[in-house]
Amino acid sequence: MVLALVFIDLVLSAQFESFRDPVIVLSVVPVAIVDAGLGLIAVGGSLNAYSFIGLVTLVGLVAKNGILITEFANQLRDEGRTIEEAVAEAAATRLRPLPRRPRRGDGGGNGARPRSGCASMPRVRVVMPVSCRVPKDG
C-alpha cells in the first residue's frame, strides 16, 4: 500500500513538476474513503463487491477532480493572481459540475434520483481549496 502511494506520488510529481501538488491531490482521497464508509454505515450498507467498485470509482473521481482543480489553480497563479483568488476561482469553476454528474445506483436508472453513500463531496469541497493554500515550492 505504501509502495503504491509512493509510486502515485512520483507519477503525479512528474506530471505537475512539483512535489507539493501531488500531496494536495492525495490529501483528499482519505477524506472521500472515510466519508463513503460513513455513508455506508448511515444507510446500513455492507462492504461487498459492489461497494468496492463504488469506492474505486469514488477515488478515481476525487483524484481526477483534485488534479483538475490543482492544475487550474496553478494556471491562474501563473497569470498573476494571488493564492486566495486562484483557489477560490478554481474551486468555483471546477466543483460546480460535480453534483450534475449522473448517479446510477440501481444499475440501469437514468440517475435522476440522488442516492446516498457518496457523502464525501461536501468535505472535498472544503479540503481541496484549503490544501491548495500551501505556498508554491520552487
N, C-alpha and C positions, 0 to 999 in steps of 0.2 A: 504494500500500500504506500509506504513512504517512498519507495523507488518510483512508483507511478507518479506521485506528486512532484518529485524532483524532475522527472522526465518532462512532465507537462509544463512545469515552471521554466525549464530550459528552452522548450519549444516556443512558449509564449515570449520568453525573453528575447529570443532571436527575432520573432515577429515584430515586437514592439521596440526593439533595440534599447531596452531599458530593463532593469531588474525590479523597478518599483511597480510598473503597470501590471505584470502578472500576479503580484501579491494582491493588488486591488481586485482583479478579476476572481482570483481563487478565494478571497475572503468572503465572498457572497455564497459560495456553494454550501458550506456547512450550515449557514442560516436556512437555506432552502431545504436541506435534508431534514433538519430538526423540525422546521415548520410543517413539512409534509408528514413527518411522523406524528406530530401533534394533531394534524388534520385527520390522520387515520384513527388515532385514539378517540378523537371527538365524535367521529361517525361510527365508531365500533368496527372499523375495518381490521383486516389482518394482513400480515406480510406474506404474500404469496407471489406467484409468478407475475400476475397482472400488476400488483403494486410495485414490484421491482422494475418492470418495464416502464411504469409511470415515473418512478424515481430517476431512471436513466434519462427519460425524456425531459423531466424537470431540470436535471443537472445540465443537460445539453442546452436547454432554452435559457437558463440563467447564465451559463458561461458565455453563450453567444451574445446575449444582451450585454453582459459585462464588457466583453471585448468591443462591441459597437459603441457603448457609452464612453468607455475609456478612450478609444481612438477618436471619437468625435470631440471629446473634451480636449484632447491633445491638439487636435487641429485648430480648435478655437483659441487655445493658449498660444499656438504658433502665430496666429493672426494678431496677437497683441492684447487679448482680453485677460482680465485678472482671473485668478483661480476660481473665485466665487462666481463670477459671471459665466465662465466656461462650464463649470459644473452645473449651475442652475439651468443654463440653456440646453446642455447635453441631456440632462435628466428630463427636462420638459419635452424635448423633441423625441428622444428615443423611448421613453417609458409610456408615452401616450398611446401607441398602438397595441400595447400588451393586452389590455382587457378585451380587445376586439378579436383576438385570436380564437379560432373555433375550439370548443371544448367538447370532445366526443367521449363521454363517459359510458355510454351504453353500447358502444361498438358499431353503431350504424346510424345514430341520430345526426341531425344537422348541427348540433352544438348550440342551439338557441337557448337551451335551459342551462343555467350555471350549475356546476357540480361542486360539491365540497371536496376537500382533500388537497387542494393547491392553495394552502394558506400562506405561502411564502412571499407572494408578490408584494403585499404591503410593506413587509420588513425589508425586502430587497430594494424597494424604492427609497428607503432611508439609508441602508448600509452602503449602497453603491455611491451616492453623492458624498456621503461623509468620508468614505475611504478615498475618494478622488482628491480630497483636500490636502493630501500628503504632498509636501513640496517636491517639485520635479528634480530628479537627480541629473547629474551630468552637466 
